[in-house]
């Protein structure tokens, strides 16, 4: 279903949810796809900010509880893949098995900081490419969607962010996510990117 939505023309309007109840409300309100972010899960389950309190098991359980109740796709936040390459593989496999239709992976240094916080650090592009390759190899089928997020814009500038997402999508990521993009940069990023799917 998610792959069909991505192949259709037009904009897909999504919504971030944090538990099964909020997901059901969103589905009944007419949304076609939902996103489960670590920030929402950390706040709703633990009453804590997005400061790496959640484990992969926490996100896996949250995905299971939500997707049991949904008839629409859910994209899950995979953060940095929870570590190195073996952890990236586990993250993709376990969240897919829990019912996620796609996963978001970002190029921050592990342990990561919330994307809205200062003092973020990004890993080298080649290191993130290895993670994307592992994620693509680990996905259960061609319908499962990989979203590659970069936080490089705030640190290295727009040119590096665009170069990164082009490389990530060329290797197999389906959607590019450019974090902290200024409004005036949106058109430039869209023109300079090779991928047909961009989120900001």
C-alpha angles and dihedrals in degrees: 000000000000092000090051091051091052092050093051118090121254137039123313112219111209136176135214115237133183107198143007094274095053088045092054091049090052092048092049088049090062105261115149100203134020136203127218111204128192091233092061094044093048092049097044099041102033105017087234135122125253096280103129097277091131124084128204088258090057092054092043091056092046091051091049093050093048101042092050087067101039134088092187130069123276123204113206128212109241094179108201092336089272094275137327132352098293089051091049089055091049092047094054095042096046098043091047091050089049089060107268116147092205144358137223118221124185135202099231122127113264123276087044132207125226108274091241093056127091126242095047118160128204127210122237115284092242091054091053090048088059089053092049091050091051091047093051091049092048099050114110097231144345092273093064109099126223117203115195114205125193127195091186095108094076093044108034105015136255097292093060092045091053092046089053097049092046089054093045093051093043088058093052113285111136101207133032119218116194111193125213096007117170116234093245090054095055096084092044092052092047092050094046097045123092095204119091093214120067131167125185 
